[in-house]
Amino acid sequence: MNKSHIHDLALFGGQKMFPRPVSTSNLVKPDVEQFLSLLKPALNANGESALIKQLETELAEFHQVPHCVAVCSGFWALVLAIKALAMPGKTEVIMPSLTYRRLADVVAWTGLIPRFCEVDPATLAISAATAAPHIGPDTALIIGVHPIVNCCDAPGLEQLGEKHGIPVLFDGVESVYETLNGKKIGGFGAAECFSFHASKLINGFEGGYITTRDAALARTLRTLSDPSACEGEPRLSAALPGGPLEPPPAPSIETRLPAVHAAMALQGLREVHGQISHNREIYHTYKARLAAVRGLELLQFNEGEQTSFKNIVVGLNSDWLLSRELTIEVLNSEGILTRAYYSPPLHLRPVKYPTIQSPLPFTEQAAKRYMLMPSGYQVNVQQVEQVIDFLNWISAHAAEIRNTAGERP
Ligand SMILES: *Cc1c(COP(=O)(O)O)cnc(C)c1O
C-alpha cells in the first residue's frame, strides 16, 4: 500500500490507489465468439423469436419453473407483473422502503400507491411480520424483495398472501442464483422478476424476465409485453386494474427483449457457474481478512444454500470511528467505488407521486449503517486484499482523518 501519512490519501491530494477503479458492479464479459454465434442466426427472419424462446427455455430450466417471459428490463418486468397481478379496484402495494432505489417509481408507474413497510433485522428484508400490519381493504399486492445478501422469508410471505387472498410478487434480482430451503428462487409467489442489467449476475447489457408457475399469467404477460402479437384482441393494458397514469398512446410501450440482449444474456447464463467460483473466492477473502478490521462486520452468506456470493455488504459498528459518508468519500477518492447500501430509503426520497408512510425506525437506522464493497467479475483477490489492508490503515488513522476532513466524532 502506498500510504504512510494521512496526506497520502487521495482525498487530501495524494495519489489514487486504483487509477482504474474497482467497482461494486459486476460487468461480466462472456465469451465473445460464443455470443456472436448465438446472435448471428437471430438476425435472420424468425431468428429473433427462436433465440428468445431458447433463452426463456433455459431460464425456466435454471429456475425450475414451467414459464419464463423475457422483457426489455427488470423495471418493465416489474411493471408488467404488477399490472397483471394487482387486485382489481384496489390501490395499495405493500413493499419495503430499504430496497432498490426505483421500486416505488415502478409501482407509481402502474397507477398504484406504494405503501412502505419495515424490514426484518435478521434478513434486512420485508417479512410476513413487517408486511402484515399494512394489509387492509385497499391492498392490491405485496412485493417481496430479496435483499442483496441471502433471501427474504418467501414462504412466510406466500402464507400471508394466501391467508388474506392477496397476490405476492417477488423481486428476485439480487437472488437470481440462490435457493431457499433448497428450492430455487424463481418459483415463489405468483411470479418473480429479474434483470439482465450489466451490473447484475447475468449481463445482457440490459434486459429482464419474469418467471411463474402459472400458465395463464404467463400468457397475460406475453400479451402485455408485445401487443402486436395479439392484433385485433382487446387491449389488455388499457383494461387492467389501476391502468397507466395516462391513457396509453397507441401503440403502447414496447417491452420486448431485443435479440442482441438475448444473445448476451444466454451466453452469460451458460457461463454463470464460473462466475460463482470467482465470487466465492472474493467473498472468502473478505471473510477471512475483514475479521481483523476493528469496527467492520461482513454480512455473511448462508453457505447451507446455493448462493451467488455476488455482492459484499459490510456494516459499520461503533468501533468504526468515521461516519459512513466520510468512509465512502475516502474510499471513492482512491478509486474504490464503495456505495451506500440502499440509502436513502425510499420513504425519505422526495417524489411527485402519492405514497403511504409510517415511521420506519429500523429501516432508517439500517440505511445509515451498511456499504457495498468492490466485488464481481472485474475485481480480483489481490485487489480485495489491498482494499482490506487499506481499511485497516483507515481504522488505525481514523481520528486524524476525521480531524483533517473536519468531521466531528
Ligand atoms: C437492478 C434492479 C432492478 C431493475 O432492473 P433494471 O433491469 O435495471 O431495470 C429491480 N430490482 C432490483 C432489486 C434491482 O437491483
The ligand as an ORCA input file, in Angstrom:
! r2SCAN-3c Opt
* xyz 0 1
  C     -31.462     -3.534    -10.802
  C     -32.674     -3.904    -10.059
  C     -33.953     -3.808    -10.643
  C     -34.194     -3.209    -12.007
  O     -33.595     -3.816    -13.056
  P     -33.258     -2.998    -14.413
  O     -33.043     -4.085    -15.416
  O     -32.040     -2.178    -14.148
  O     -34.453     -2.166    -14.755
  C     -35.042     -4.211     -9.891
  N     -34.905     -4.671     -8.639
  C     -33.715     -4.791     -8.037
  C     -33.625     -5.326     -6.641
  C     -32.558     -4.389     -8.719
  O     -31.366     -4.484     -8.093
*
